[in-house]
């Protein structure tokens, strides 16, 4: 657990897996400070070149009860550092009617920059939630999550759609 931006940066440098690989079947649900540091930690992974693409939800307009991630001081600190980094590009993903706004940050190097532009082109996260297996696979791979973690989330989604057996 980290309590400051400096502690988060050190934690990500020492072991970026929590913020790079996605969550898997044996991982406990993130709670409290772990959950609150997730987005900032993902940005830190991009800053230390452990990841190539990160999505940052700036506004969640469809659920006003959800805390806006951009109000988290750790996210603001990491985001500010990323925006000042000449090796990082930013693309904005908008949802119509102000329902969502996502910053898609990427390394300027290819293929990451093209992948981030593609995510923004169809409104990833802001206008389109990755609920289908296709989008979970596409977005998970672009974000650099481990293949087994992506497949786990696809399977969980499919099993929740199946009708109960009698």
Rosetta constraint file for C-alpha pairs under 8 A:
AtomPair CA 1 CA 33 HARMONIC 6.53 0.50
AtomPair CA 1 CA 34 HARMONIC 6.36 0.50
AtomPair CA 2 CA 7 HARMONIC 5.59 0.50
AtomPair CA 2 CA 8 HARMONIC 5.68 0.50
AtomPair CA 2 CA 11 HARMONIC 7.76 0.50
AtomPair CA 2 CA 33 HARMONIC 7.26 0.50
AtomPair CA 2 CA 34 HARMONIC 7.94 0.50
AtomPair CA 2 CA 37 HARMONIC 7.82 0.50
AtomPair CA 3 CA 7 HARMONIC 6.61 0.50
AtomPair CA 3 CA 8 HARMONIC 7.50 0.50
AtomPair CA 3 CA 33 HARMONIC 7.95 0.50
AtomPair CA 4 CA 8 HARMONIC 6.25 0.50
AtomPair CA 4 CA 74 HARMONIC 7.37 0.50
AtomPair CA 5 CA 9 HARMONIC 6.21 0.50
AtomPair CA 5 CA 74 HARMONIC 5.79 0.50
AtomPair CA 5 CA 77 HARMONIC 7.15 0.50
AtomPair CA 5 CA 78 HARMONIC 7.82 0.50
AtomPair CA 6 CA 10 HARMONIC 6.31 0.50
AtomPair CA 7 CA 11 HARMONIC 6.08 0.50
AtomPair CA 8 CA 12 HARMONIC 6.12 0.50
AtomPair CA 8 CA 37 HARMONIC 7.70 0.50
AtomPair CA 8 CA 41 HARMONIC 6.72 0.50
AtomPair CA 9 CA 13 HARMONIC 6.21 0.50
AtomPair CA 9 CA 41 HARMONIC 7.53 0.50
AtomPair CA 9 CA 44 HARMONIC 6.34 0.50
AtomPair CA 10 CA 14 HARMONIC 6.13 0.50
AtomPair CA 11 CA 15 HARMONIC 6.07 0.50
AtomPair CA 11 CA 16 HARMONIC 7.28 0.50
AtomPair CA 12 CA 16 HARMONIC 4.45 0.50
AtomPair CA 12 CA 17 HARMONIC 7.94 0.50
AtomPair CA 12 CA 19 HARMONIC 7.36 0.50
AtomPair CA 12 CA 41 HARMONIC 6.47 0.50
AtomPair CA 12 CA 44 HARMONIC 6.68 0.50
AtomPair CA 12 CA 45 HARMONIC 6.48 0.50
AtomPair CA 13 CA 45 HARMONIC 7.78 0.50
AtomPair CA 13 CA 48 HARMONIC 7.22 0.50
AtomPair CA 16 CA 20 HARMONIC 5.86 0.50
AtomPair CA 16 CA 45 HARMONIC 6.45 0.50
AtomPair CA 16 CA 50 HARMONIC 7.02 0.50
AtomPair CA 17 CA 21 HARMONIC 5.32 0.50
AtomPair CA 17 CA 22 HARMONIC 7.98 0.50
AtomPair CA 18 CA 22 HARMONIC 6.89 0.50
AtomPair CA 18 CA 23 HARMONIC 7.64 0.50
AtomPair CA 19 CA 38 HARMONIC 6.26 0.50
AtomPair CA 19 CA 39 HARMONIC 7.88 0.50
AtomPair CA 19 CA 41 HARMONIC 5.47 0.50
AtomPair CA 19 CA 42 HARMONIC 4.87 0.50
AtomPair CA 19 CA 45 HARMONIC 6.78 0.50
AtomPair CA 20 CA 42 HARMONIC 6.42 0.50
AtomPair CA 20 CA 45 HARMONIC 6.72 0.50
AtomPair CA 20 CA 50 HARMONIC 7.09 0.50
AtomPair CA 20 CA 51 HARMONIC 6.43 0.50
AtomPair CA 20 CA 144 HARMONIC 6.83 0.50
AtomPair CA 20 CA 145 HARMONIC 6.29 0.50
AtomPair CA 21 CA 144 HARMONIC 6.71 0.50
AtomPair CA 21 CA 145 HARMONIC 4.27 0.50
AtomPair CA 21 CA 146 HARMONIC 5.08 0.50
AtomPair CA 21 CA 149 HARMONIC 7.51 0.50
AtomPair CA 22 CA 145 HARMONIC 5.01 0.50
AtomPair CA 22 CA 146 HARMONIC 6.59 0.50
AtomPair CA 22 CA 149 HARMONIC 6.19 0.50
AtomPair CA 22 CA 150 HARMONIC 7.56 0.50
AtomPair CA 23 CA 27 HARMONIC 6.13 0.50
AtomPair CA 23 CA 149 HARMONIC 5.88 0.50
AtomPair CA 24 CA 148 HARMONIC 7.23 0.50
AtomPair CA 24 CA 149 HARMONIC 4.57 0.50
AtomPair CA 24 CA 150 HARMONIC 7.91 0.50
AtomPair CA 24 CA 152 HARMONIC 6.49 0.50
AtomPair CA 24 CA 153 HARMONIC 7.80 0.50
AtomPair CA 25 CA 149 HARMONIC 7.17 0.50
AtomPair CA 25 CA 152 HARMONIC 6.38 0.50
AtomPair CA 30 CA 34 HARMONIC 5.64 0.50
AtomPair CA 30 CA 35 HARMONIC 4.97 0.50
AtomPair CA 31 CA 35 HARMONIC 5.03 0.50
AtomPair CA 31 CA 36 HARMONIC 7.82 0.50
AtomPair CA 32 CA 36 HARMONIC 6.30 0.50
AtomPair CA 33 CA 37 HARMONIC 5.96 0.50
AtomPair CA 34 CA 38 HARMONIC 6.26 0.50
AtomPair CA 36 CA 40 HARMONIC 7.93 0.50
AtomPair CA 36 CA 72 HARMONIC 7.55 0.50
AtomPair CA 37 CA 41 HARMONIC 5.75 0.50
AtomPair CA 37 CA 74 HARMONIC 6.96 0.50
AtomPair CA 37 CA 75 HARMONIC 7.63 0.50
AtomPair CA 38 CA 42 HARMONIC 6.20 0.50
AtomPair CA 39 CA 43 HARMONIC 6.45 0.50
AtomPair CA 39 CA 56 HARMONIC 6.69 0.50
AtomPair CA 39 CA 69 HARMONIC 7.77 0.50
AtomPair CA 39 CA 75 HARMONIC 6.42 0.50
AtomPair CA 40 CA 44 HARMONIC 6.22 0.50
AtomPair CA 40 CA 74 HARMONIC 5.74 0.50
AtomPair CA 40 CA 75 HARMONIC 4.40 0.50
AtomPair CA 40 CA 76 HARMONIC 7.89 0.50
AtomPair CA 40 CA 78 HARMONIC 5.81 0.50
AtomPair CA 40 CA 79 HARMONIC 7.55 0.50
AtomPair CA 41 CA 45 HARMONIC 6.22 0.50
AtomPair CA 42 CA 46 HARMONIC 6.53 0.50
AtomPair CA 42 CA 51 HARMONIC 7.88 0.50
AtomPair CA 42 CA 54 HARMONIC 6.47 0.50
AtomPair CA 43 CA 47 HARMONIC 6.26 0.50
AtomPair CA 43 CA 54 HARMONIC 6.44 0.50
AtomPair CA 43 CA 75 HARMONIC 7.85 0.50
AtomPair CA 43 CA 78 HARMONIC 6.09 0.50
AtomPair CA 43 CA 79 HARMONIC 6.80 0.50
AtomPair CA 43 CA 82 HARMONIC 7.24 0.50
AtomPair CA 44 CA 48 HARMONIC 6.18 0.50
AtomPair CA 44 CA 78 HARMONIC 6.33 0.50
AtomPair CA 45 CA 49 HARMONIC 6.01 0.50
AtomPair CA 45 CA 50 HARMONIC 4.84 0.50
AtomPair CA 45 CA 51 HARMONIC 5.51 0.50
AtomPair CA 46 CA 50 HARMONIC 5.77 0.50
AtomPair CA 46 CA 51 HARMONIC 4.78 0.50
AtomPair CA 46 CA 52 HARMONIC 5.96 0.50
AtomPair CA 46 CA 53 HARMONIC 6.86 0.50
AtomPair CA 46 CA 54 HARMONIC 7.05 0.50
AtomPair CA 46 CA 106 HARMONIC 7.28 0.50
AtomPair CA 46 CA 107 HARMONIC 7.24 0.50
AtomPair CA 47 CA 82 HARMONIC 6.34 0.50
AtomPair CA 47 CA 85 HARMONIC 7.89 0.50
AtomPair CA 49 CA 107 HARMONIC 7.95 0.50
AtomPair CA 51 CA 143 HARMONIC 7.40 0.50
AtomPair CA 51 CA 144 HARMONIC 6.54 0.50
AtomPair CA 52 CA 106 HARMONIC 5.44 0.50
AtomPair CA 52 CA 107 HARMONIC 5.26 0.50
AtomPair CA 52 CA 112 HARMONIC 5.57 0.50
AtomPair CA 52 CA 143 HARMONIC 7.05 0.50
AtomPair CA 52 CA 144 HARMONIC 7.24 0.50
AtomPair CA 53 CA 104 HARMONIC 7.11 0.50
AtomPair CA 53 CA 105 HARMONIC 5.71 0.50
AtomPair CA 53 CA 106 HARMONIC 4.30 0.50
AtomPair CA 53 CA 107 HARMONIC 6.65 0.50
AtomPair CA 53 CA 112 HARMONIC 6.22 0.50
AtomPair CA 53 CA 113 HARMONIC 7.97 0.50
AtomPair CA 53 CA 115 HARMONIC 7.90 0.50
AtomPair CA 53 CA 116 HARMONIC 6.48 0.50
AtomPair CA 53 CA 142 HARMONIC 6.77 0.50
AtomPair CA 53 CA 143 HARMONIC 5.25 0.50
AtomPair CA 53 CA 144 HARMONIC 7.43 0.50
AtomPair CA 54 CA 104 HARMONIC 5.82 0.50
AtomPair CA 54 CA 105 HARMONIC 5.21 0.50
AtomPair CA 54 CA 106 HARMONIC 6.34 0.50
AtomPair CA 54 CA 143 HARMONIC 6.15 0.50
AtomPair CA 55 CA 102 HARMONIC 6.57 0.50
AtomPair CA 55 CA 103 HARMONIC 5.85 0.50
AtomPair CA 55 CA 104 HARMONIC 4.50 0.50
AtomPair CA 55 CA 105 HARMONIC 6.27 0.50
AtomPair CA 55 CA 125 HARMONIC 7.73 0.50
AtomPair CA 56 CA 69 HARMONIC 7.77 0.50
AtomPair CA 56 CA 70 HARMONIC 7.99 0.50
AtomPair CA 56 CA 102 HARMONIC 5.48 0.50
AtomPair CA 56 CA 103 HARMONIC 5.07 0.50
AtomPair CA 56 CA 104 HARMONIC 6.25 0.50
AtomPair CA 56 CA 105 HARMONIC 7.71 0.50
AtomPair CA 57 CA 68 HARMONIC 7.78 0.50
AtomPair CA 57 CA 69 HARMONIC 6.25 0.50
AtomPair CA 57 CA 70 HARMONIC 7.17 0.50
AtomPair CA 57 CA 100 HARMONIC 7.73 0.50
AtomPair CA 57 CA 101 HARMONIC 6.26 0.50
AtomPair CA 57 CA 102 HARMONIC 4.43 0.50
AtomPair CA 57 CA 103 HARMONIC 6.46 0.50
AtomPair CA 57 CA 125 HARMONIC 7.29 0.50
AtomPair CA 57 CA 126 HARMONIC 7.20 0.50
AtomPair CA 58 CA 68 HARMONIC 6.63 0.50
AtomPair CA 58 CA 69 HARMONIC 6.06 0.50
AtomPair CA 58 CA 70 HARMONIC 5.11 0.50
AtomPair CA 58 CA 100 HARMONIC 7.50 0.50
AtomPair CA 58 CA 101 HARMONIC 5.38 0.50
AtomPair CA 58 CA 102 HARMONIC 5.22 0.50
AtomPair CA 58 CA 103 HARMONIC 6.68 0.50
AtomPair CA 59 CA 68 HARMONIC 5.82 0.50
AtomPair CA 59 CA 69 HARMONIC 7.32 0.50
AtomPair CA 59 CA 70 HARMONIC 7.32 0.50
AtomPair CA 59 CA 99 HARMONIC 7.65 0.50
AtomPair CA 59 CA 100 HARMONIC 5.10 0.50
AtomPair CA 59 CA 101 HARMONIC 4.96 0.50
AtomPair CA 59 CA 102 HARMONIC 6.89 0.50
AtomPair CA 60 CA 64 HARMONIC 7.02 0.50
AtomPair CA 60 CA 66 HARMONIC 6.98 0.50
AtomPair CA 60 CA 68 HARMONIC 6.29 0.50
AtomPair CA 60 CA 99 HARMONIC 6.47 0.50
AtomPair CA 60 CA 100 HARMONIC 4.97 0.50
AtomPair CA 60 CA 101 HARMONIC 7.02 0.50
AtomPair CA 60 CA 126 HARMONIC 7.72 0.50
AtomPair CA 61 CA 98 HARMONIC 6.22 0.50
AtomPair CA 61 CA 99 HARMONIC 4.03 0.50
AtomPair CA 61 CA 100 HARMONIC 5.05 0.50
AtomPair CA 62 CA 99 HARMONIC 5.24 0.50
AtomPair CA 62 CA 100 HARMONIC 7.05 0.50
AtomPair CA 67 CA 71 HARMONIC 7.67 0.50
AtomPair CA 68 CA 72 HARMONIC 7.67 0.50
AtomPair CA 69 CA 75 HARMONIC 7.17 0.50
AtomPair CA 70 CA 75 HARMONIC 6.18 0.50
AtomPair CA 70 CA 76 HARMONIC 6.22 0.50
AtomPair CA 71 CA 75 HARMONIC 7.52 0.50
AtomPair CA 71 CA 76 HARMONIC 7.09 0.50
AtomPair CA 72 CA 76 HARMONIC 6.30 0.50
AtomPair CA 73 CA 77 HARMONIC 6.09 0.50
AtomPair CA 74 CA 78 HARMONIC 6.22 0.50
AtomPair CA 75 CA 79 HARMONIC 5.81 0.50
AtomPair CA 76 CA 80 HARMONIC 5.94 0.50
AtomPair CA 77 CA 81 HARMONIC 6.38 0.50
AtomPair CA 78 CA 82 HARMONIC 6.15 0.50
AtomPair CA 79 CA 83 HARMONIC 6.13 0.50
AtomPair CA 80 CA 84 HARMONIC 6.42 0.50
AtomPair CA 81 CA 85 HARMONIC 6.38 0.50
AtomPair CA 82 CA 88 HARMONIC 6.54 0.50
AtomPair CA 83 CA 88 HARMONIC 7.00 0.50
AtomPair CA 83 CA 89 HARMONIC 7.76 0.50
AtomPair CA 83 CA 90 HARMONIC 7.60 0.50
AtomPair CA 87 CA 107 HARMONIC 5.87 0.50
AtomPair CA 87 CA 108 HARMONIC 5.40 0.50
AtomPair CA 87 CA 109 HARMONIC 7.76 0.50
AtomPair CA 88 CA 105 HARMONIC 6.68 0.50
AtomPair CA 88 CA 106 HARMONIC 5.48 0.50
AtomPair CA 88 CA 107 HARMONIC 4.58 0.50
AtomPair CA 88 CA 108 HARMONIC 5.19 0.50
AtomPair CA 89 CA 105 HARMONIC 5.69 0.50
AtomPair CA 89 CA 106 HARMONIC 5.24 0.50
AtomPair CA 89 CA 107 HARMONIC 6.09 0.50
AtomPair CA 89 CA 108 HARMONIC 5.46 0.50
AtomPair CA 89 CA 113 HARMONIC 6.89 0.50
AtomPair CA 90 CA 103 HARMONIC 6.51 0.50
AtomPair CA 90 CA 104 HARMONIC 5.62 0.50
AtomPair CA 90 CA 105 HARMONIC 4.52 0.50
AtomPair CA 90 CA 106 HARMONIC 6.41 0.50
AtomPair CA 91 CA 103 HARMONIC 5.88 0.50
AtomPair CA 91 CA 104 HARMONIC 5.05 0.50
AtomPair CA 91 CA 105 HARMONIC 6.44 0.50
AtomPair CA 91 CA 116 HARMONIC 6.88 0.50
AtomPair CA 91 CA 117 HARMONIC 6.25 0.50
AtomPair CA 91 CA 120 HARMONIC 6.21 0.50
AtomPair CA 92 CA 101 HARMONIC 7.17 0.50
AtomPair CA 92 CA 102 HARMONIC 5.86 0.50
AtomPair CA 92 CA 103 HARMONIC 4.79 0.50
AtomPair CA 92 CA 104 HARMONIC 6.04 0.50
AtomPair CA 92 CA 120 HARMONIC 5.99 0.50
AtomPair CA 93 CA 101 HARMONIC 5.82 0.50
AtomPair CA 93 CA 102 HARMONIC 4.99 0.50
AtomPair CA 93 CA 103 HARMONIC 6.25 0.50
AtomPair CA 93 CA 104 HARMONIC 7.09 0.50
AtomPair CA 93 CA 119 HARMONIC 7.65 0.50
AtomPair CA 93 CA 120 HARMONIC 4.54 0.50
AtomPair CA 93 CA 121 HARMONIC 7.13 0.50
AtomPair CA 93 CA 122 HARMONIC 7.70 0.50
AtomPair CA 93 CA 123 HARMONIC 4.84 0.50
AtomPair CA 93 CA 124 HARMONIC 6.37 0.50
AtomPair CA 93 CA 125 HARMONIC 7.52 0.50
AtomPair CA 93 CA 126 HARMONIC 5.85 0.50
AtomPair CA 93 CA 127 HARMONIC 7.58 0.50
AtomPair CA 94 CA 98 HARMONIC 7.52 0.50
AtomPair CA 94 CA 99 HARMONIC 7.99 0.50
AtomPair CA 94 CA 100 HARMONIC 6.01 0.50
AtomPair CA 94 CA 101 HARMONIC 4.76 0.50
AtomPair CA 94 CA 102 HARMONIC 6.51 0.50
AtomPair CA 94 CA 120 HARMONIC 7.81 0.50
AtomPair CA 94 CA 123 HARMONIC 5.82 0.50
AtomPair CA 94 CA 126 HARMONIC 5.50 0.50
AtomPair CA 94 CA 127 HARMONIC 6.39 0.50
AtomPair CA 95 CA 99 HARMONIC 5.36 0.50
AtomPair CA 95 CA 100 HARMONIC 4.95 0.50
AtomPair CA 95 CA 101 HARMONIC 6.27 0.50
AtomPair CA 95 CA 123 HARMONIC 6.40 0.50
AtomPair CA 95 CA 126 HARMONIC 5.12 0.50
AtomPair CA 95 CA 127 HARMONIC 4.21 0.50
AtomPair CA 95 CA 128 HARMONIC 7.98 0.50
AtomPair CA 96 CA 100 HARMONIC 7.69 0.50
AtomPair CA 96 CA 127 HARMONIC 7.18 0.50
AtomPair CA 99 CA 126 HARMONIC 7.24 0.50
AtomPair CA 99 CA 127 HARMONIC 7.35 0.50
AtomPair CA 100 CA 125 HARMONIC 7.88 0.50
AtomPair CA 100 CA 126 HARMONIC 4.44 0.50
AtomPair CA 100 CA 127 HARMONIC 6.40 0.50
AtomPair CA 101 CA 126 HARMONIC 4.99 0.50
AtomPair CA 102 CA 124 HARMONIC 7.81 0.50
AtomPair CA 102 CA 125 HARMONIC 6.52 0.50
AtomPair CA 102 CA 126 HARMONIC 5.34 0.50
AtomPair CA 104 CA 116 HARMONIC 6.09 0.50
AtomPair CA 104 CA 119 HARMONIC 7.69 0.50
AtomPair CA 104 CA 120 HARMONIC 6.91 0.50
AtomPair CA 105 CA 116 HARMONIC 6.92 0.50
AtomPair CA 106 CA 112 HARMONIC 5.86 0.50
AtomPair CA 106 CA 113 HARMONIC 5.65 0.50
AtomPair CA 106 CA 116 HARMONIC 6.15 0.50
AtomPair CA 107 CA 112 HARMONIC 5.81 0.50
AtomPair CA 107 CA 113 HARMONIC 6.07 0.50
AtomPair CA 108 CA 112 HARMONIC 6.81 0.50
AtomPair CA 108 CA 113 HARMONIC 5.27 0.50
AtomPair CA 109 CA 113 HARMONIC 6.10 0.50
AtomPair CA 110 CA 114 HARMONIC 6.47 0.50
AtomPair CA 111 CA 115 HARMONIC 6.17 0.50
AtomPair CA 112 CA 116 HARMONIC 6.14 0.50
AtomPair CA 112 CA 142 HARMONIC 7.80 0.50
AtomPair CA 113 CA 117 HARMONIC 6.26 0.50
AtomPair CA 114 CA 118 HARMONIC 6.15 0.50
AtomPair CA 115 CA 119 HARMONIC 6.35 0.50
AtomPair CA 115 CA 142 HARMONIC 6.59 0.50
AtomPair CA 116 CA 120 HARMONIC 6.33 0.50
AtomPair CA 116 CA 142 HARMONIC 7.96 0.50
AtomPair CA 117 CA 121 HARMONIC 6.12 0.50
AtomPair CA 118 CA 122 HARMONIC 6.91 0.50
AtomPair CA 119 CA 123 HARMONIC 6.47 0.50
AtomPair CA 119 CA 124 HARMONIC 5.23 0.50
AtomPair CA 119 CA 139 HARMONIC 7.73 0.50
AtomPair CA 120 CA 124 HARMONIC 5.82 0.50
AtomPair CA 122 CA 127 HARMONIC 7.82 0.50
AtomPair CA 122 CA 128 HARMONIC 7.51 0.50
AtomPair CA 123 CA 127 HARMONIC 4.82 0.50
AtomPair CA 123 CA 128 HARMONIC 5.72 0.50
AtomPair CA 124 CA 128 HARMONIC 5.04 0.50
AtomPair CA 124 CA 129 HARMONIC 6.74 0.50
AtomPair CA 124 CA 130 HARMONIC 7.64 0.50
AtomPair CA 125 CA 129 HARMONIC 5.17 0.50
AtomPair CA 125 CA 130 HARMONIC 7.16 0.50
AtomPair CA 130 CA 135 HARMONIC 5.00 0.50
AtomPair CA 130 CA 136 HARMONIC 5.22 0.50
AtomPair CA 130 CA 139 HARMONIC 7.46 0.50
AtomPair CA 131 CA 135 HARMONIC 6.75 0.50
AtomPair CA 131 CA 136 HARMONIC 6.48 0.50
AtomPair CA 131 CA 157 HARMONIC 7.26 0.50
AtomPair CA 132 CA 136 HARMONIC 6.15 0.50
AtomPair CA 132 CA 154 HARMONIC 7.78 0.50
AtomPair CA 132 CA 157 HARMONIC 7.89 0.50
AtomPair CA 133 CA 137 HARMONIC 6.02 0.50
AtomPair CA 133 CA 154 HARMONIC 5.41 0.50
AtomPair CA 133 CA 157 HARMONIC 7.79 0.50
AtomPair CA 133 CA 158 HARMONIC 7.87 0.50
AtomPair CA 134 CA 138 HARMONIC 6.11 0.50
AtomPair CA 135 CA 139 HARMONIC 5.75 0.50
AtomPair CA 135 CA 140 HARMONIC 7.93 0.50
AtomPair CA 136 CA 140 HARMONIC 5.62 0.50
AtomPair CA 136 CA 150 HARMONIC 6.92 0.50
AtomPair CA 136 CA 153 HARMONIC 7.59 0.50
AtomPair CA 136 CA 154 HARMONIC 6.50 0.50
AtomPair CA 137 CA 141 HARMONIC 6.00 0.50
AtomPair CA 137 CA 150 HARMONIC 6.27 0.50
AtomPair CA 137 CA 151 HARMONIC 7.44 0.50
AtomPair CA 137 CA 154 HARMONIC 7.53 0.50
AtomPair CA 138 CA 142 HARMONIC 6.26 0.50
AtomPair CA 139 CA 143 HARMONIC 6.05 0.50
AtomPair CA 140 CA 144 HARMONIC 6.30 0.50
AtomPair CA 140 CA 145 HARMONIC 5.47 0.50
AtomPair CA 140 CA 150 HARMONIC 5.86 0.50
AtomPair CA 141 CA 145 HARMONIC 5.89 0.50
AtomPair CA 141 CA 146 HARMONIC 7.73 0.50
AtomPair CA 141 CA 147 HARMONIC 7.33 0.50
AtomPair CA 141 CA 150 HARMONIC 7.64 0.50
AtomPair CA 145 CA 149 HARMONIC 6.76 0.50
AtomPair CA 145 CA 150 HARMONIC 6.59 0.50
AtomPair CA 146 CA 150 HARMONIC 6.40 0.50
AtomPair CA 147 CA 151 HARMONIC 6.22 0.50
AtomPair CA 148 CA 152 HARMONIC 6.06 0.50
AtomPair CA 149 CA 153 HARMONIC 6.41 0.50
AtomPair CA 150 CA 154 HARMONIC 6.34 0.50
AtomPair CA 151 CA 155 HARMONIC 6.09 0.50
AtomPair CA 152 CA 156 HARMONIC 6.17 0.50
AtomPair CA 153 CA 157 HARMONIC 6.18 0.50
AtomPair CA 154 CA 158 HARMONIC 6.22 0.50
AtomPair CA 155 CA 159 HARMONIC 6.05 0.50
AtomPair CA 156 CA 160 HARMONIC 6.31 0.50
AtomPair CA 157 CA 161 HARMONIC 6.60 0.50
AtomPair CA 158 CA 162 HARMONIC 6.55 0.50
